[in-house]
Amino acid sequence: MADIAKRFPQNPLLSPSHLKASLDGLHIACLLNPGVFRYEGKTWLLVRVAERPEQTEVVVSFPILTATGETQIMEIALDDADLIATDARVVRYKGVDYLTTLSHLRLLCSDDGVKFYEPEGYKYLFGKGPLQTFGIEDCRVTKLDEKFYLTFTAVSDSGVGVGMRTTTDWKTFEDHGMILPPHNKDCAIFEEKINGMFYALHRPSSVDIGGNYIWLAQSPDGEHWGNHQCIVKTRTNMWDRARVGAGCSPIKTDKGWLEIYHGANYEHQYCLGAFLLDLENPYKVLARTEEPIMVPSEHYELTGFFGHVVFTNGHIVEDDGDTITMYYGAADEHVCGARFSMKEIFNTMGVE
């Protein structure tokens, strides 16, 4: 498999020990793939912070939010016959699935794109209401018309859907509720309207008919979405045979809209690839990488909370117009950085 990523020598940039838990009695189990944006001359990350209590040898314990926003700790004996706890990320108890961690979103910024810190005066973003009781995750950040659109995975016992909040100053937010109902995630809004319409990539899922594919939708206002079409599917016997999902907003280039996406096999190994969409008709896929452009290979990508994972939903295009600085989650535990050349990505797709 090809790997054209140029990883930061300082990786991992952020690990759980670098931040403090949001509440006493919890510890940070992992930091995951952040949304990325530029604001006030700095590089910002909106990091997913996943927390849980310290685990013991006799019980599994995990936090959930009540519908009123209070944190409640659930404890289940490991020898309980109704418990299925074979996955580090999810447990099933009496027929109901629970996440082993509760995620919120936290802002960090950097002057050099390498050393990040938590600035004063910015609040953590927590789940709110009955559709976010298992937390909010994997936020993509899109800036469009001087407004930032935050699309994230909203999780509860009712399912997994796409929530959205918007802001202009990162201190006050408008909550738009769930814009795409379960089961859906990996929503990335384009950073430019096309013929007056918003466009967004997203991933509805089906365990019976269909699969975990990338879809495209359009909207007149960024909230109400229609004209949903499936544009990128999994590929049999390839690295992305089990599921595919969007990274963040596609990059507008003279060759088309360039999208970096994740794909996984049935062994839950996550790699990154790319595809190219037509500038005027983004429902048309012009090219797609055969081999991944990034493969988990470093120790911090192979071993962690959930190993063999590289996963991104945030990047910045540098002023040279070719370099993509990407921030990604490694092994579901660390935040890392890497750079790509768009020319090299186009070469892997056979696009000149």
C-alpha positions as CSV (number, residue, x, y, z in Angstrom):
1,M,0.0,0.0,0.0
2,A,1.2,3.5,-0.8
3,D,1.6,6.1,1.9
4,I,2.4,9.7,0.8
5,A,1.8,11.4,4.1
6,K,4.6,13.4,5.6
7,R,4.0,13.0,9.4
8,F,5.1,15.7,11.8
9,P,8.3,14.6,13.7
10,Q,6.7,16.0,16.9
11,N,3.8,13.4,16.8
12,P,1.7,12.8,18.8
13,L,0.9,16.5,19.2
14,L,-1.8,15.9,21.8
15,S,-2.3,12.9,24.2
16,P,-4.8,12.4,27.0
17,S,-2.3,13.4,29.6
18,H,-2.0,16.9,28.1
19,L,-5.5,17.9,29.2
20,K,-7.5,17.9,32.4
21,A,-10.8,16.0,32.6
22,S,-14.0,18.1,32.6
23,L,-15.3,16.6,35.9
24,D,-13.9,15.1,39.1
25,G,-14.2,11.3,39.0
26,L,-13.5,11.1,35.2
27,H,-10.3,10.8,33.3
28,I,-9.6,11.4,29.7
29,A,-9.3,8.0,27.9
30,C,-8.6,9.4,24.4
31,L,-8.4,12.5,22.2
32,L,-9.8,12.0,18.8
33,N,-9.8,13.6,15.3
34,P,-10.4,17.3,15.6
35,G,-12.2,19.8,13.4
36,V,-9.7,22.4,12.1
37,F,-10.0,26.1,11.2
38,R,-8.1,29.4,11.1
39,Y,-9.3,32.2,13.3
40,E,-7.7,35.4,14.5
41,G,-4.4,34.5,12.9
42,K,-4.1,31.1,14.7
43,T,-4.7,27.5,13.9
44,W,-7.5,26.0,15.9
45,L,-8.5,22.5,16.7
46,L,-12.0,21.5,18.0
47,V,-10.9,18.2,19.6
48,R,-13.1,15.4,20.6
49,V,-12.3,14.6,24.2
50,A,-13.6,11.2,25.4
51,E,-13.9,10.6,29.2
52,R,-14.8,7.8,31.5
53,P,-14.2,6.8,35.2
54,E,-11.1,4.7,36.0
55,Q,-12.0,1.1,35.3
56,T,-11.7,-1.8,37.8
57,E,-11.5,-5.6,37.5
58,V,-15.0,-6.2,38.6
59,V,-17.2,-3.6,36.9
60,V,-17.4,-1.6,33.6
61,S,-18.4,2.0,34.3
62,F,-19.2,4.8,31.9
63,P,-20.8,8.2,31.9
64,I,-23.9,9.3,30.1
65,L,-25.7,12.7,30.1
66,T,-29.3,12.9,31.3
67,A,-31.8,14.8,29.2
68,T,-31.3,17.8,31.5
69,G,-27.5,17.8,31.0
70,E,-26.3,16.2,34.2
71,T,-23.6,13.5,34.1
72,Q,-24.6,10.1,35.4
73,I,-22.2,7.2,35.9
74,M,-23.4,3.7,35.1
75,E,-21.7,0.6,36.6
76,I,-22.3,-2.9,35.4
77,A,-20.6,-6.0,36.9
78,L,-18.4,-7.7,34.4
79,D,-19.8,-11.1,35.2
80,D,-23.4,-9.9,34.6
81,A,-24.9,-12.4,32.1
82,D,-26.7,-9.5,30.3
83,L,-23.4,-7.7,29.5
84,I,-21.5,-7.9,26.2
85,A,-18.2,-6.0,26.5
86,T,-16.0,-7.3,23.7
87,D,-15.5,-3.9,22.0
88,A,-13.4,-1.2,23.6
89,R,-15.8,1.4,22.3
90,V,-19.3,0.0,22.9
91,V,-20.9,-2.3,25.4
92,R,-24.4,-3.9,25.2
93,Y,-26.4,-4.4,28.3
94,K,-29.9,-5.9,28.3
95,G,-30.2,-5.3,24.5
96,V,-29.2,-1.6,24.7
97,D,-25.9,-0.3,23.3
98,Y,-23.8,2.2,25.4
99,L,-20.6,4.0,24.6
100,T,-17.7,3.2,27.0
101,T,-16.8,6.9,26.9
102,L,-18.7,10.2,26.9
103,S,-17.3,12.8,24.4
104,H,-17.4,16.5,24.3
105,L,-15.6,19.1,22.1
106,R,-12.8,21.3,23.3
107,L,-11.1,24.3,21.6
108,L,-7.3,24.5,21.4
109,C,-5.2,26.9,19.4
110,S,-1.6,27.3,18.1
111,D,0.6,30.0,16.8
112,D,2.8,27.6,14.8
113,G,0.5,24.7,14.0
114,V,2.4,22.3,16.2
115,K,2.2,23.4,19.9
116,F,-1.4,23.7,21.0
117,Y,-2.9,25.1,24.2
118,E,-6.3,25.8,25.6
119,P,-7.0,29.6,25.4
120,E,-8.9,31.3,28.2
121,G,-12.5,32.4,27.7
122,Y,-13.8,29.6,25.5
123,K,-16.3,27.0,26.9
124,Y,-16.3,23.3,26.3
125,L,-19.1,22.1,24.0
126,F,-21.2,19.4,25.6
127,G,-24.1,17.3,24.3
128,K,-27.6,18.9,25.0
129,G,-31.0,17.3,25.2
130,P,-32.3,13.8,24.8
131,L,-30.7,13.2,21.4
132,Q,-27.1,13.8,22.7
133,T,-27.1,11.9,26.0
134,F,-24.2,9.7,24.8
135,G,-22.2,12.8,23.8
136,I,-21.2,14.7,20.7
137,E,-18.3,13.5,18.5
138,D,-16.1,14.0,15.4
139,C,-16.9,17.6,14.5
140,R,-16.3,19.1,11.1
141,V,-15.9,22.9,10.9
142,T,-16.9,24.8,7.7
143,K,-16.5,28.5,7.3
144,L,-19.0,30.0,4.8
145,D,-20.1,33.6,4.5
146,E,-18.3,34.6,7.7
147,K,-20.1,32.0,9.7
148,F,-18.7,28.7,11.1
149,Y,-20.9,25.6,10.7
150,L,-20.2,22.8,13.2
151,T,-21.5,19.5,12.1
152,F,-21.0,16.6,14.5
153,T,-22.2,13.2,15.4
154,A,-25.0,13.3,18.0
155,V,-25.3,10.0,20.0
156,S,-28.1,8.7,22.2
157,D,-30.0,5.6,22.9
158,S,-32.3,6.7,20.0
159,G,-29.5,6.4,17.5
160,V,-26.6,8.2,15.8
161,G,-27.4,11.3,13.8
162,V,-25.9,14.6,12.6
163,G,-26.3,17.7,14.9
164,M,-25.3,21.3,14.0
165,R,-24.4,24.5,15.8
166,T,-23.2,27.7,14.2
167,T,-21.1,30.6,15.5
168,T,-19.3,33.8,14.4
169,D,-17.2,34.3,17.5
170,W,-16.7,30.9,19.1
171,K,-18.3,32.1,22.3
172,T,-21.9,32.2,21.4
173,F,-23.6,29.4,19.5
174,E,-26.9,28.8,17.8
175,D,-28.2,25.2,18.1
176,H,-29.9,23.9,15.0
177,G,-30.8,20.5,16.5
178,M,-30.4,17.3,14.4
179,I,-30.2,18.1,10.7
180,L,-29.8,14.5,9.5
181,P,-31.6,11.8,11.5
182,P,-30.2,8.3,12.5
183,H,-28.4,6.5,11.3
184,N,-26.1,9.1,9.9
185,K,-22.7,10.7,10.5
186,D,-19.5,12.1,8.8
187,C,-21.2,15.2,7.6
188,A,-19.0,17.8,5.9
189,I,-20.5,21.0,4.4
190,F,-18.7,22.5,1.4
191,E,-17.0,25.9,2.1
192,E,-18.6,27.4,-1.0
193,K,-22.1,27.4,-2.4
194,I,-22.6,26.0,-5.9
195,N,-25.3,27.8,-7.9
196,G,-26.6,29.3,-4.7
197,M,-27.0,26.0,-2.9
198,F,-25.2,24.5,0.1
199,Y,-23.7,21.0,-0.5
200,A,-22.7,18.4,2.1
201,L,-21.2,15.0,2.2
202,H,-22.7,12.6,4.7
203,R,-23.0,8.9,5.5
204,P,-26.3,7.1,6.2
205,S,-25.9,3.5,7.1
206,S,-27.8,0.2,6.7
207,V,-27.0,-3.2,8.1
208,D,-29.4,-5.0,5.9
209,I,-29.5,-3.5,2.4
210,G,-26.9,-1.2,1.1
211,G,-23.9,-0.3,3.2
212,N,-21.7,2.4,4.8
213,Y,-21.4,4.7,1.7
214,I,-20.7,8.4,1.1
215,W,-23.7,10.4,0.0
216,L,-24.1,14.0,-1.2
217,A,-27.0,16.3,-0.5
218,Q,-27.9,19.9,-1.2
219,S,-29.8,22.6,0.8
220,P,-31.1,26.1,0.2
221,D,-30.2,27.2,3.8
222,G,-27.7,24.8,5.3
223,E,-30.4,23.2,7.6
224,H,-32.9,21.5,5.4
225,W,-31.3,18.9,3.1
226,G,-32.6,17.1,0.0
227,N,-31.6,15.6,-3.3
228,H,-29.6,12.9,-1.5
229,Q,-27.5,10.7,-3.8
230,C,-25.0,8.0,-3.1
231,I,-21.7,8.9,-4.8
232,V,-18.9,6.7,-3.3
233,K,-19.3,3.1,-2.2
234,T,-17.1,0.5,-0.6
235,R,-15.0,-1.7,-2.9
236,T,-14.9,-5.5,-2.7
237,N,-11.5,-7.0,-1.6
238,M,-9.9,-3.6,-1.3
239,W,-8.7,-1.5,1.7
240,D,-12.0,0.3,2.0
241,R,-14.3,-2.7,1.6
242,A,-16.2,-2.4,4.9
243,R,-17.1,1.3,5.2
244,V,-16.2,4.7,3.8
245,G,-16.8,8.2,5.2
246,A,-16.0,11.8,4.4
247,G,-13.2,13.7,6.0
248,C,-13.9,17.4,6.2
249,S,-15.0,20.0,3.6
250,P,-13.7,19.2,0.1
251,I,-11.0,21.5,-1.3
252,K,-11.8,23.5,-4.4
253,T,-9.1,23.1,-7.0
254,D,-8.9,23.8,-10.7
255,K,-9.3,20.1,-11.3
256,G,-12.4,19.7,-9.1
257,W,-13.4,19.3,-5.5
258,L,-10.7,17.2,-3.8
259,E,-11.9,15.1,-0.8
260,I,-9.8,13.1,1.6
261,Y,-11.9,10.3,3.1
262,H,-11.5,7.3,5.4
263,G,-12.0,3.7,4.6
264,A,-11.9,0.6,6.7
265,N,-11.8,-3.2,6.2
266,Y,-13.6,-5.8,8.2
267,E,-10.7,-6.0,10.6
268,H,-11.5,-2.4,11.6
269,Q,-8.2,-1.0,10.1
270,Y,-8.7,2.6,9.0
271,C,-6.7,4.2,6.2
272,L,-7.2,7.4,4.2
273,G,-7.9,7.9,0.5
274,A,-9.1,10.6,-1.9
275,F,-11.6,11.3,-4.6
276,L,-12.3,14.2,-7.0
277,L,-15.8,15.7,-7.7
278,D,-16.8,17.9,-10.6
279,L,-16.7,21.6,-9.8
280,E,-20.2,22.4,-11.2
281,N,-21.9,19.1,-10.6
282,P,-20.4,17.6,-7.5
283,Y,-22.6,14.5,-7.8
284,K,-20.2,13.4,-10.5
285,V,-17.1,11.5,-9.3
286,L,-14.1,12.2,-11.6
287,A,-11.4,10.1,-10.0
288,R,-10.6,8.0,-6.9
289,T,-7.4,6.6,-5.5
290,E,-7.0,2.9,-5.8
291,E,-4.5,2.6,-2.9
292,P,-4.7,4.6,0.3
293,I,-2.7,7.7,0.6
294,M,-2.1,7.1,4.4
295,V,-1.8,3.8,6.2
296,P,-1.5,3.3,10.0
297,S,2.2,2.4,10.4
298,E,3.7,4.4,13.3
299,H,3.5,3.0,16.8
300,Y,1.1,5.8,17.9
301,E,-1.2,4.8,15.0
302,L,-1.0,1.0,15.6
303,T,-1.4,0.9,19.4
304,G,-3.8,2.9,21.5
305,F,-7.4,2.9,22.7
306,F,-8.4,1.3,19.3
307,G,-5.4,0.5,17.2
308,H,-4.6,0.5,13.5
309,V,-6.5,3.7,12.9
310,V,-5.8,7.0,11.1
311,F,-8.9,9.2,10.9
312,T,-9.3,12.8,9.9
313,N,-12.0,15.4,9.8
314,G,-9.9,18.5,9.6
315,H,-7.2,20.2,7.6
316,I,-5.8,23.5,6.4
317,V,-4.7,24.4,2.8
318,E,-1.5,26.4,3.0
319,D,-0.7,29.6,1.1
320,D,1.4,27.8,-1.5
321,G,-1.9,26.3,-2.8
322,D,-0.5,22.7,-2.8
323,T,0.3,21.8,0.8
324,I,-2.5,20.3,2.9
325,T,-1.8,20.3,6.6
326,M,-3.9,17.6,8.1
327,Y,-4.7,16.9,11.7
328,Y,-5.8,13.4,12.5
329,G,-6.7,11.0,15.2
330,A,-4.3,8.1,15.7
331,A,-5.4,4.8,17.3
332,D,-8.4,6.6,18.7
333,E,-6.1,8.1,21.4
334,H,-3.8,10.8,20.1
335,V,-4.0,13.9,17.8
336,C,-1.3,14.1,15.2
337,G,-0.3,16.1,12.2
338,A,0.8,15.3,8.6
339,R,1.2,17.1,5.3
340,F,0.2,16.1,1.8
341,S,1.0,17.6,-1.6
342,M,-2.1,17.9,-3.7
343,K,0.0,17.3,-6.8
344,E,1.0,13.9,-5.3
345,I,-2.6,13.0,-4.5
346,F,-3.6,13.9,-8.1
347,N,-0.8,11.7,-9.4
348,T,-2.0,8.8,-7.4
349,M,-5.5,9.2,-9.1
350,G,-4.0,9.6,-12.5
351,V,-5.2,13.2,-12.8
352,E,-2.9,15.6,-14.6
